[in-house]
Amino acid sequence: MGTVGILANPMSGRDVRRLAARASTTTLEIKRDQVSRVAIGAAAGGAKRLLVVAEPFRISTSAVEHLGLDVEIEVLDVGAELRAADTQRAVARMREAGCSALVVLGGDGTQRAVAKTWRDAPLVPLSTGTNNVFPLHVEATSAGLAAGLVASARVPLADVSRPVKVVNAEIAGEPPDLALIDAALLIGDAVGNFMPFEPARLRQLVLARAEPAAVGMSPIGGLLHPCGDGDEFGVAVLCGAHEDGGRALLAPISPGLFRTVHVKGVRRIEFGEPVTVEGPGVLAFDGDRERALAPGQRAVLSVSRDGPRRIDVEAVLARAAREGALLGRAHWHDAFDGAFGSGDCC
């Protein structure tokens, strides 16, 4: 059975960074409509079962309850509390249920929660967050269609995806961690701080992707040593305060918010090459400050290509076109049949 899991983070695109910078807010209604379009696309692609998650805002459950699709829809109750752990529990349940493709709506932090739970997840990440280097900016209908075509095996996953790069963090005396885009050491900061980071607190930065056209940590490396998704290396950046010297780089650290970052060094790092950081400080992963390092405590950061298998939506649909995957697919029906004088002739 071709199963697609659809997961929308209710809190993505809604945090305090909208007040501290100039990021847009992604409303619950926008996410609900996106989930509806993903579900319709997945069914059109051949998925026979859709998994969604129950949560207090009812984004996904309300999105799918009146679509009139000829698919099985299963609602997973993971005891959602509007925390990052909700995403991890939901992904674990979807993996156990035999999902062949995931469509996840959220920013870099949400997608990271997926990767921490299901390292090689077959993933279509859709952008609805603040830092959106990793997720795709693609129409939800097309994202769902691609996921459905992969889940139904009409298009082989191996032909239209490959593992993404990640930043691995081995922390002395503690469980490991990872980031999809950036891992940073900040001094004088606090775990759980959601405000845009102060560049003077940034000391070291390891990037799986250093994108000059992004916002956040990624362009700090990207505006000096670009490194894209397809490049087989990462980038390490050494930073300091104004009085420490270095080159003054004007960088967009959040949407609509530029600050000067003092860069003391930037270099290419090969896969597996260790970069050691030492506390005291806070480790931030994909913009989220989550792990405190005690004085003298060390963490070793490195880049590898063994993360989720991100599904290339354009490649899936091009393959479907070449092989006629949507030809001869009669009897499409949904809740709009007969509405506004419309209806499928078959």
C-alpha positions as CSV (number, residue, x, y, z in Angstrom):
1,M,0.0,0.0,0.0
2,G,1.4,3.4,-1.0
3,T,1.4,5.4,2.2
4,V,2.2,9.2,2.5
5,G,2.7,10.9,5.8
6,I,1.7,14.5,6.0
7,L,3.0,16.6,8.9
8,A,2.5,20.3,9.5
9,N,4.2,22.0,12.4
10,P,1.6,24.3,14.0
11,M,4.2,26.6,15.5
12,S,6.5,27.1,12.5
13,G,6.5,30.6,11.1
14,R,4.9,32.0,14.3
15,D,7.7,32.7,16.8
16,V,9.1,35.9,18.3
17,R,11.4,36.4,15.4
18,R,8.5,38.0,13.6
19,L,8.7,40.8,16.1
20,A,12.5,41.0,16.3
21,A,13.0,40.9,12.6
22,R,10.8,41.2,9.5
23,A,9.7,37.7,8.8
24,S,6.2,36.9,7.6
25,T,3.8,34.9,9.6
26,T,2.4,31.7,8.2
27,T,-1.2,31.4,9.4
28,L,-2.9,28.2,10.5
29,E,-5.4,28.7,7.6
30,I,-2.5,28.8,5.0
31,K,-1.1,25.6,6.5
32,R,-4.5,23.9,6.4
33,D,-5.0,24.7,2.8
34,Q,-1.5,23.5,2.0
35,V,-2.1,20.2,3.7
36,S,-5.4,19.9,1.7
37,R,-3.4,20.4,-1.6
38,V,-0.7,17.9,-0.5
39,A,-3.3,15.3,0.3
40,I,-5.1,15.8,-3.1
41,G,-1.8,15.7,-4.9
42,A,-0.7,12.5,-3.1
43,A,-4.0,10.8,-4.0
44,A,-3.6,11.8,-7.6
45,G,-0.1,10.4,-7.6
46,G,-1.4,7.0,-6.5
47,A,-1.1,6.9,-2.7
48,K,-3.8,4.7,-1.1
49,R,-3.3,5.7,2.5
50,L,-2.6,9.1,4.1
51,L,-1.4,9.6,7.6
52,V,-1.9,12.9,9.4
53,V,-1.5,14.0,13.1
54,A,-4.0,15.2,15.6
55,E,-3.0,18.4,17.3
56,P,-4.8,21.2,19.2
57,F,-5.2,23.5,16.1
58,R,-6.6,20.7,14.0
59,I,-4.6,21.9,10.9
60,S,-4.2,18.5,9.2
61,T,-7.4,16.8,10.4
62,S,-9.6,19.7,9.3
63,A,-7.7,19.8,6.0
64,V,-8.5,16.2,5.0
65,E,-11.9,15.5,6.6
66,H,-14.1,16.7,3.7
67,L,-11.9,16.1,0.6
68,G,-13.9,13.2,-0.8
69,L,-10.9,11.3,-1.9
70,D,-10.8,7.6,-2.6
71,V,-8.0,7.0,-0.1
72,E,-7.7,5.7,3.4
73,I,-7.0,8.5,5.9
74,E,-5.6,7.6,9.3
75,V,-5.2,10.2,12.1
76,L,-2.4,9.5,14.5
77,D,-2.7,10.7,18.1
78,V,0.8,11.4,19.5
79,G,-0.3,13.4,22.5
80,A,0.7,16.7,20.8
81,E,1.8,19.4,23.2
82,L,2.9,22.0,20.5
83,R,6.6,21.1,21.1
84,A,9.4,19.8,18.9
85,A,9.0,16.4,20.5
86,D,5.5,16.2,18.8
87,T,7.3,16.1,15.4
88,Q,9.7,13.4,16.5
89,R,6.8,11.2,17.9
90,A,4.8,11.7,14.8
91,V,7.7,10.8,12.5
92,A,8.4,7.7,14.6
93,R,4.8,6.6,14.3
94,M,4.7,7.2,10.5
95,R,7.9,5.2,10.1
96,E,6.4,2.3,12.1
97,A,3.2,2.5,9.9
98,G,5.2,1.9,6.7
99,C,5.3,5.4,5.2
100,S,7.0,5.4,1.8
101,A,7.2,9.2,1.6
102,L,6.8,12.1,4.1
103,V,5.7,15.7,3.3
104,V,6.7,18.0,6.1
105,L,5.6,21.6,6.4
106,G,8.0,23.7,8.5
107,G,11.3,25.4,8.6
108,D,14.9,24.2,9.1
109,G,14.2,23.3,12.8
110,T,11.1,21.2,12.0
111,Q,13.0,19.3,9.3
112,R,15.9,18.7,11.7
113,A,13.4,17.1,14.1
114,V,12.5,14.7,11.3
115,A,16.1,13.9,10.6
116,K,16.9,13.2,14.3
117,T,14.1,10.6,14.4
118,W,14.4,9.1,10.9
119,R,17.9,9.7,9.6
120,D,17.2,8.5,6.0
121,A,13.5,9.5,5.8
122,P,12.2,9.8,2.2
123,L,11.2,13.5,2.5
124,V,9.6,16.4,0.7
125,P,10.2,19.4,3.0
126,L,7.9,22.4,2.4
127,S,8.8,25.8,3.6
128,T,6.6,27.4,6.3
129,G,9.3,28.5,8.9
130,T,11.7,31.3,9.6
131,N,15.0,29.9,8.5
132,N,14.2,28.1,5.3
133,V,17.5,27.0,3.7
134,F,16.6,23.3,3.7
135,P,12.8,23.2,2.8
136,L,11.6,23.6,-0.7
137,H,9.6,26.5,-2.1
138,V,7.3,24.5,-4.3
139,E,3.5,24.4,-4.7
140,A,1.9,22.0,-2.2
141,T,-0.1,20.2,-5.0
142,S,3.1,19.3,-6.8
143,A,4.8,18.3,-3.6
144,G,1.9,15.9,-2.8
145,L,1.8,14.6,-6.3
146,A,5.6,13.8,-6.2
147,A,5.2,12.1,-2.8
148,G,2.3,10.0,-4.1
149,L,4.1,8.9,-7.2
150,V,7.1,7.8,-5.1
151,A,4.9,6.1,-2.4
152,S,3.0,4.2,-5.0
153,A,6.3,3.1,-6.7
154,R,5.3,4.6,-10.0
155,V,8.6,6.5,-9.7
156,P,11.4,4.8,-7.9
157,L,12.7,6.7,-4.8
158,A,16.4,5.9,-5.6
159,D,16.1,7.6,-9.0
160,V,14.7,10.9,-7.7
161,S,16.4,11.4,-4.4
162,R,19.7,11.3,-2.6
163,P,20.9,11.8,1.0
164,V,21.4,15.4,2.1
165,K,24.4,16.7,3.9
166,V,24.2,17.1,7.7
167,V,26.4,18.5,10.5
168,N,27.1,15.9,13.1
169,A,27.8,16.9,16.7
170,E,29.6,14.5,19.1
171,I,29.3,16.1,22.5
172,A,31.6,14.9,25.3
173,G,29.6,13.0,27.9
174,E,26.3,13.6,26.2
175,P,24.1,12.1,23.4
176,P,25.1,13.2,19.9
177,D,23.1,15.8,17.9
178,L,22.9,17.0,14.3
179,A,21.9,20.0,12.1
180,L,20.8,20.0,8.5
181,I,22.4,23.4,7.6
182,D,24.4,24.9,10.4
183,A,25.8,24.3,13.9
184,A,27.2,27.3,15.8
185,L,28.9,28.0,19.1
186,L,27.6,31.1,20.8
187,I,29.0,32.6,24.0
188,G,27.0,34.5,26.6
189,D,23.7,33.2,25.2
190,A,21.0,30.9,26.6
191,V,19.4,27.6,25.7
192,G,15.9,28.3,24.4
193,N,16.5,31.9,23.3
194,F,14.3,32.5,20.2
195,M,15.6,36.1,19.4
196,P,17.9,36.6,16.4
197,F,21.4,35.8,17.5
198,E,23.9,38.6,18.3
199,P,26.8,38.3,15.9
200,A,29.3,39.4,18.6
201,R,28.4,36.2,20.5
202,L,29.2,33.9,17.5
203,R,32.5,32.1,17.8
204,Q,32.5,29.1,15.5
205,L,30.2,28.0,12.7
206,V,30.1,24.7,10.7
207,L,27.9,24.7,7.6
208,A,26.7,21.8,5.6
209,R,25.5,24.5,3.1
210,A,26.8,28.0,2.9
211,E,24.2,29.7,0.7
212,P,24.8,33.3,-0.3
213,A,21.1,33.8,-1.1
214,A,19.9,32.6,2.3
215,V,19.2,34.3,5.6
216,G,20.5,33.2,9.0
217,M,23.8,31.5,9.7
218,S,24.2,30.1,6.2
219,P,25.1,33.3,4.4
220,I,27.9,34.1,6.9
221,G,29.8,31.4,5.1
222,G,28.0,31.7,1.8
223,L,29.0,35.3,1.2
224,L,32.7,34.3,1.6
225,H,32.9,30.7,0.5
226,P,29.7,29.4,-1.1
227,C,28.8,25.8,-0.7
228,G,25.6,24.4,-2.1
229,D,23.5,21.3,-1.6
230,G,25.4,19.5,-4.4
231,D,28.9,20.3,-3.2
232,E,30.8,17.5,-1.6
233,F,32.3,19.5,1.3
234,G,31.3,21.9,4.1
235,V,32.5,25.2,5.4
236,A,33.9,26.3,8.8
237,V,33.9,29.9,9.9
238,L,35.8,31.4,12.8
239,C,34.2,34.6,14.3
240,G,34.8,37.0,17.1
241,A,33.8,40.3,18.7
242,H,34.6,43.7,17.2
243,E,37.7,44.1,19.3
244,D,39.0,40.7,18.1
245,G,39.6,41.9,14.6
246,G,38.8,40.0,11.4
247,R,36.9,41.1,8.4
248,A,33.6,42.9,8.9
249,L,30.9,41.1,6.9
250,L,27.4,42.6,6.5
251,A,25.1,39.6,6.5
252,P,21.3,39.0,6.6
253,I,21.0,37.1,9.9
254,S,17.2,37.0,9.8
255,P,14.5,38.1,7.3
256,G,15.0,41.8,6.7
257,L,17.7,42.1,9.4
258,F,21.3,42.8,8.5
259,R,24.1,42.8,11.1
260,T,27.9,43.0,10.9
261,V,29.7,39.8,11.7
262,H,33.5,39.8,12.4
263,V,35.0,36.9,10.5
264,K,38.5,35.8,11.5
265,G,38.7,32.9,9.1
266,V,36.7,30.8,6.7
267,R,37.7,27.5,5.1
268,R,36.5,24.4,3.2
269,I,36.2,21.2,5.3
270,E,36.0,17.8,3.8
271,F,33.5,15.2,4.8
272,G,34.3,13.7,8.2
273,E,36.9,16.4,9.0
274,P,36.6,17.3,12.7
275,V,36.1,20.8,14.0
276,T,36.4,21.0,17.8
277,V,34.6,23.6,19.8
278,E,34.9,24.1,23.6
279,G,32.7,25.6,26.2
280,P,31.5,27.6,28.0
281,G,28.9,28.4,25.4
282,V,25.7,27.3,23.7
283,L,25.4,25.1,20.6
284,A,22.7,26.2,18.2
285,F,21.5,23.8,15.5
286,D,19.7,25.2,12.5
287,G,19.1,28.4,14.5
288,D,17.7,26.7,17.6
289,R,19.9,27.1,20.8
290,E,19.5,23.7,22.4
291,R,22.7,22.4,24.0
292,A,24.8,24.1,26.7
293,L,28.5,23.4,26.9
294,A,30.1,23.6,30.3
295,P,33.6,25.2,30.7
296,G,36.1,22.9,29.1
297,Q,33.4,20.6,27.7
298,R,34.1,19.8,24.0
299,A,32.1,19.0,21.0
300,V,33.4,17.7,17.7
301,L,31.5,18.9,14.6
302,S,31.8,17.3,11.1
303,V,29.9,17.3,7.8
304,S,28.7,14.1,6.1
305,R,26.2,13.1,3.4
306,D,24.0,10.6,5.2
307,G,20.8,12.6,6.1
308,P,17.3,12.3,4.8
309,R,16.6,11.4,1.2
310,R,15.2,14.6,0.0
311,I,12.8,13.9,-2.9
312,D,13.4,16.1,-6.0
313,V,9.9,17.2,-6.9
314,E,10.8,18.4,-10.4
315,A,12.7,15.2,-11.1
316,V,9.8,13.1,-10.0
317,L,7.3,14.9,-12.2
318,A,9.7,14.9,-15.2
319,R,10.1,11.2,-14.8
320,A,6.3,10.8,-14.5
321,A,5.9,12.8,-17.8
322,R,8.4,10.7,-19.7
323,E,6.8,7.4,-18.6
324,G,3.2,8.6,-18.9
325,A,2.5,7.9,-15.2
326,L,-0.7,10.0,-15.2
327,L,-2.0,8.7,-18.5
328,G,-5.0,6.4,-18.5
329,R,-5.9,7.2,-14.9
330,A,-9.7,7.4,-15.2
331,H,-12.3,7.9,-12.5
332,W,-10.9,10.8,-10.5
333,H,-13.4,12.0,-7.9
334,D,-13.2,14.5,-5.1
335,A,-15.5,16.8,-3.1
336,F,-15.7,19.4,-5.9
337,D,-17.5,17.0,-8.2
338,G,-20.5,18.8,-9.6
339,A,-19.5,22.1,-7.9
340,F,-19.5,25.2,-10.1
341,G,-20.5,23.0,-13.0
342,S,-17.3,21.0,-12.8
343,G,-16.7,17.3,-12.7
344,D,-14.4,14.7,-14.1
345,C,-15.7,13.3,-17.3
346,C,-14.5,9.9,-16.2
